[in-house]
Amino acid sequence: MGKIIFYEDRNFGGRHHECTSDCADLHSAFDRCRSVRVESGVFVVYDRPGYTGTQHLMRRGEYSDYTGMTGMTDCVRSCRVIPAHGGGYKMRLYEHFDMRGEMVELTDNCPNLSERFRASNFNSCNVVDGHWLMYEQANYRGRHFYVRPGQYKSFGEWSAGNSRLGSVRRLTDL
């Protein structure tokens, strides 16, 4: 599906570790990560084990100075490969926890949730189909959160620090 290589030093130096699938705990594989090469596929890397913490989407390419290019620390502790998706896209965002309250449904990108739906606080969601990135700010800015098909009964389940969302984008052309 994909291949990502993590290097301890900048410019692809030092010890390295290859991943071709999801890895929930990379702590024992290397001490720090200063450069990354994505040979194929698309990955989300996390600064904590278990697919939690700050996230960064990594497409095919070379990242000779990972910390400088992404603004993240040199702690990469888990990674997840995003599988290719050929079907439709559908996500439901809910006002309250446990998929209750007012609901909005998305099948396409939405650059400004508050402008389109008069709401920006969503406490749960159901990703019916497709893979998505949710952003804290409008126009796909700020921290982002990767979600795949499934139910997220609270914003903490998609790793968000709060319930405020500004925009949502489908992950297409992977």
N, C-alpha and C positions, 0 to 999 in steps of 0.2 A: 504493500500500500504506500509506504513512504520510507524515507531514510533520513535521519538527522544525526549529525556528529557534533558532540560538545567537546571543546578544547579548554584546558585549564589556563592557557596563556593567550594573549592577543596574537593576531596573525596566524592562527591555527597551529600554535606551538604547544609543547608540553604534552602531558598525558591526554588521551582522548577516550571518548566512550560513544559507541554507536547505538542507536535505537531504531527499530523498524516497526514498533508497535507501542501501545500505551505502556507507560512505566510509572507506577504510583510512588516509588521512592528511589531517587537517584543518589541519595546521600552517600551510599557506600561506593558508588562508581567514580566519583571525583570530588575534590574539596571545593573547587570554585569553577566558574565558567566565565571566560573572558572573550571567547569567540565561538561562532557556531556556523556550520555549513549544512544547509538543507539541500540534499541531493535530489530528493523527489518527495512529492506530497506536500501537505500543509499540516503544521503542528501548532498546538497551543502549549506554551511552556509556563510553568507556575513556580513561584518562589517558595512554596511550601509543599511538603509531601501530601499525597492524597488528592491532588488536583484542586488545591485551595490556595488562597493568597492572591497576590498580584499576578495578572496574566499578560502574556504577549503573544500575538499571532505571528507565526513565522512561515512565510512562503518560500518557495525554492529560491536559493541564492546564497551568497556568502556574507557573513556578518563578522568582519575581521576584528571589530571592537564592539562586542555585544553590549557592554554596559554603556558606552558612549552613544551608540546608535539607538538604543531602546529606552535609556533612562532608568533601567532596572538595575538592581544590585547584581553582584556576581553569584548570587545564590539561585541556582536552578535545582529544584528538588523533585519535580515531576513533570511529565510531558504526556500529551495526548495527541494522537494522530486524528485528523478530521477526515472521515471517509468520503469518497466521492458520492454525490447524491444526484440522481437523475429524475426524481419525482417532483411533486409540487411542494409548496411552502405554506404552512399555516401555523399561526401562534395565537393563543388567547392570553391576554393580560387581564388580571383581576385586581380590583380595588382592595380586597381584604385577603387575609391569610386563608389557606385551605380552599382556594378557588371559589371564593364567595364574593358577593357584592356585585357592583357594576363590572361588566366585562366588555373589552374591546377585542376585535379579531383583526389580525393582520395576515395578508397573503403576499405583501410586497414590502419593499423598503419604506421606512417612514423617517424622514430627516428631522421632524420636529413633532414629538408626541403631544406636547402641551398645546401646540397650535391646532393640530388635527383633532384631538379628542378632548381638549380642555382639562387634561389631567396629566400629571407627571409622576405621581406616586402610585406605584403598583407593588403589591405585597405578595403576589403569587402569579404563576403562569403555567400554561399547559402548551408545550411544544408538540403539536399534533404531527407535523411533517416538516422535514428539512432541518438544516443547521443554521444558527443565527448568531449574530453578535449584538449585544445590547450595550449602549453607551450611556454614561452618566449625563452627558451634555448633548444639546441639539447639534445637528450637522455632523454626527459621527466623531465627536471630540470627547476628550477625557478618557477615563478608564473604561475598558470594555470587558464584557463578560460573555464567554462562549456558552451557549446552551444547545443541547441536542434533543432529539425527541424524548419526551417524558414529562412528568408532572413535578413542578417545583412548588411545594406548599408554602414556602416563605422565601423572601429575597436572599436570605442567608444561604439557601441551597444552591444558588448560582454564584456564590462568593461575593455578593455585593455587600458593602458596608452600610448601605441604607436603601430605602425603597425608591429613591428618585431615579428615574430614567428620562433621558432626553431624546434618544433616537434609537432605532432598531434597523439592522441591515441583514439581509439574507446572505449566506455564504454561498456564492455561486462561482462558476468558472474556476473550480479547484483543480 
